[in-house]
Amino acid sequence: MSILNKLLIAAIAFLVIQGILIELIPQYSCIMRGTDYSGVFATLLAVIMMLLNGTFMGTPYFSFAKIGLGVLALGVCFKILHLTGADQILMLAPLIIFLSYGIHVIMKRTKTLVDFLKFATMLGFLIPFPLRFFNVASAWNDALFEIGVAVLLWGTFLVFLIVERKKLWAKRVSPP
């Protein structure tokens, strides 16, 4: 797992640096045309790293989250095919995932700062769905909320790296 963690951190760092260069240097954005999704990919890799090194995957609640991911995939297929009910399915999937993780956090015996930050980040990812669906938030509020969620996610990731640094960098030695 240690090698995977190092590769994930290197990939995240590369994508974050690339995203910064695309935003700051106009000539670089012309060279790297079409690669302005580096922030999205870095976010996904950060979430995957926290998921792989966390305790959620080893619990029975994770199977409910897998069901939620399956519902999400079904909703995306419905949306691509323009079938009725796609919006409702896409609203249900994040709710299933959030509830399964929320129950995991509540049932956990020892809760750390990272657990609460991860829960707040999940809540931040969940809140925009109904706001967009019911057209409650304006585009300006939506953009401001996305910035807040991004700051919360990256703050959570940095706290995760600081708190879990010994476990992340430890070399796993298999017993003989």
C-alpha positions as CSV (number, residue, x, y, z in Angstrom):
1,M,0.0,0.0,0.0
2,S,2.9,2.3,0.6
3,I,4.0,2.4,-3.0
4,L,0.4,3.1,-4.1
5,N,0.2,5.9,-1.6
6,K,3.4,7.5,-2.9
7,L,2.2,7.1,-6.5
8,L,-1.2,8.7,-5.6
9,I,0.5,11.6,-3.8
10,A,2.9,12.2,-6.8
11,A,0.0,12.1,-9.3
12,I,-2.1,14.5,-7.1
13,A,0.9,16.9,-6.8
14,F,1.5,16.7,-10.6
15,L,-2.1,17.5,-11.4
16,V,-2.4,20.3,-8.9
17,I,0.8,21.9,-10.3
18,Q,-0.5,21.4,-13.8
19,G,-3.8,23.1,-12.9
20,I,-2.0,26.0,-11.4
21,L,0.3,26.4,-14.4
22,I,-2.7,26.3,-16.8
23,E,-4.4,29.1,-14.8
24,L,-1.4,31.3,-14.3
25,I,0.6,31.1,-17.5
26,P,-1.4,31.7,-20.7
27,Q,1.2,30.2,-22.9
28,Y,1.1,26.9,-20.9
29,S,-2.6,26.7,-21.4
30,C,-2.2,26.9,-25.2
31,I,0.3,24.1,-25.1
32,M,-1.8,21.9,-22.7
33,R,-5.1,22.5,-24.5
34,G,-7.8,20.2,-23.4
35,T,-6.2,19.3,-20.1
36,D,-8.0,21.7,-17.9
37,Y,-9.6,18.9,-15.9
38,S,-6.5,18.4,-13.8
39,G,-8.3,19.8,-10.7
40,V,-11.1,17.3,-11.1
41,F,-8.7,14.4,-11.5
42,A,-6.7,15.5,-8.5
43,T,-9.9,15.7,-6.4
44,L,-10.9,12.2,-7.4
45,L,-7.4,10.8,-6.6
46,A,-7.5,12.5,-3.2
47,V,-10.9,11.0,-2.4
48,I,-9.7,7.6,-3.6
49,M,-6.6,7.8,-1.4
50,M,-8.6,8.8,1.7
51,L,-11.0,5.9,0.9
52,L,-8.3,3.3,0.5
53,N,-6.5,4.3,3.7
54,G,-9.6,4.8,5.8
55,T,-11.7,2.4,7.8
56,F,-14.9,2.7,5.7
57,M,-14.1,0.0,3.2
58,G,-13.8,-2.7,5.8
59,T,-17.3,-2.1,7.2
60,P,-20.7,-3.6,6.2
61,Y,-21.9,0.0,5.4
62,F,-19.5,0.0,2.5
63,S,-21.8,-2.5,0.7
64,F,-24.6,0.1,0.9
65,A,-22.2,2.6,-0.6
66,K,-21.5,0.2,-3.5
67,I,-25.3,0.0,-4.0
68,G,-25.3,3.8,-4.2
69,L,-22.5,3.7,-6.8
70,G,-24.5,1.2,-8.8
71,V,-27.6,3.4,-8.6
72,L,-25.4,6.4,-9.7
73,A,-24.2,4.4,-12.8
74,L,-27.8,3.4,-13.6
75,G,-28.8,7.1,-13.4
76,V,-26.0,8.1,-15.7
77,C,-27.1,5.5,-18.2
78,F,-30.7,6.8,-17.9
79,K,-29.5,10.3,-18.4
80,I,-27.4,9.4,-21.5
81,L,-30.4,7.6,-23.0
82,H,-32.8,10.4,-22.1
83,L,-35.1,8.1,-20.2
84,T,-37.6,9.4,-17.7
85,G,-36.6,9.1,-14.1
86,A,-32.9,9.8,-14.6
87,D,-33.0,13.0,-12.5
88,Q,-34.6,11.2,-9.6
89,I,-32.2,8.3,-9.8
90,L,-29.3,10.8,-9.8
91,M,-30.7,12.5,-6.7
92,L,-31.1,9.2,-4.9
93,A,-27.5,7.9,-5.4
94,P,-25.6,10.5,-3.5
95,L,-28.1,10.3,-0.7
96,I,-27.5,6.5,-0.4
97,I,-23.7,7.1,-0.3
98,F,-23.9,9.9,2.2
99,L,-26.3,8.0,4.5
100,S,-24.0,4.9,4.5
101,Y,-21.0,7.0,5.3
102,G,-22.9,9.0,7.9
103,I,-24.0,5.8,9.7
104,H,-20.4,4.6,9.6
105,V,-19.2,7.8,11.2
106,I,-21.9,7.8,13.8
107,M,-21.4,4.1,14.7
108,K,-17.6,4.5,14.9
109,R,-16.3,4.2,18.5
110,T,-13.4,6.5,18.3
111,K,-14.0,9.5,16.1
112,T,-11.1,11.8,15.0
113,L,-10.9,15.2,13.5
114,V,-10.4,13.6,10.1
115,D,-13.7,11.7,10.4
116,F,-15.6,14.9,11.1
117,L,-13.9,16.7,8.2
118,K,-14.6,13.8,5.8
119,F,-18.2,13.8,6.9
120,A,-18.4,17.6,6.3
121,T,-16.8,17.2,2.9
122,M,-19.4,14.5,2.0
123,L,-22.1,16.9,3.1
124,G,-20.6,19.6,1.0
125,F,-20.7,17.3,-2.0
126,L,-24.3,16.4,-1.3
127,I,-25.8,19.9,-0.7
128,P,-25.5,21.2,-4.3
129,F,-27.6,18.4,-5.9
130,P,-31.0,19.6,-4.5
131,L,-30.0,23.2,-4.9
132,R,-29.3,22.7,-8.6
133,F,-32.3,20.3,-9.1
134,F,-34.8,22.8,-7.7
135,N,-33.1,25.9,-9.1
136,V,-32.7,27.4,-5.6
137,A,-29.2,28.7,-5.9
138,S,-28.1,31.2,-8.6
139,A,-25.0,30.5,-10.7
140,W,-22.9,32.9,-8.5
141,N,-24.0,31.2,-5.3
142,D,-23.3,27.8,-6.9
143,A,-19.8,28.9,-7.9
144,L,-19.1,30.2,-4.4
145,F,-20.3,27.0,-2.9
146,E,-18.1,24.9,-5.1
147,I,-15.1,27.0,-4.0
148,G,-16.0,26.4,-0.4
149,V,-16.4,22.6,-1.0
150,A,-13.0,22.6,-2.8
151,V,-11.3,24.4,0.1
152,L,-13.0,22.0,2.6
153,L,-11.9,19.0,0.6
154,W,-8.2,20.1,0.2
155,G,-8.1,21.1,3.9
156,T,-9.4,17.7,4.8
157,F,-6.9,16.0,2.6
158,L,-4.0,18.0,4.1
159,V,-5.2,17.2,7.7
160,F,-5.5,13.5,6.6
161,L,-1.9,13.5,5.3
162,I,-0.6,15.1,8.5
163,V,-2.5,12.8,10.8
164,E,-2.0,9.6,8.9
165,R,1.6,10.3,7.7
166,K,3.1,7.4,9.7
167,K,0.7,4.9,8.4
168,L,0.9,6.2,4.8
169,W,4.6,6.0,4.5
170,A,5.2,2.8,6.6
171,K,6.6,-0.1,4.7
172,R,4.5,-3.2,5.0
173,V,6.5,-6.2,5.9
174,S,4.8,-9.5,5.4
175,P,5.4,-12.1,8.2
176,P,7.5,-15.1,7.1
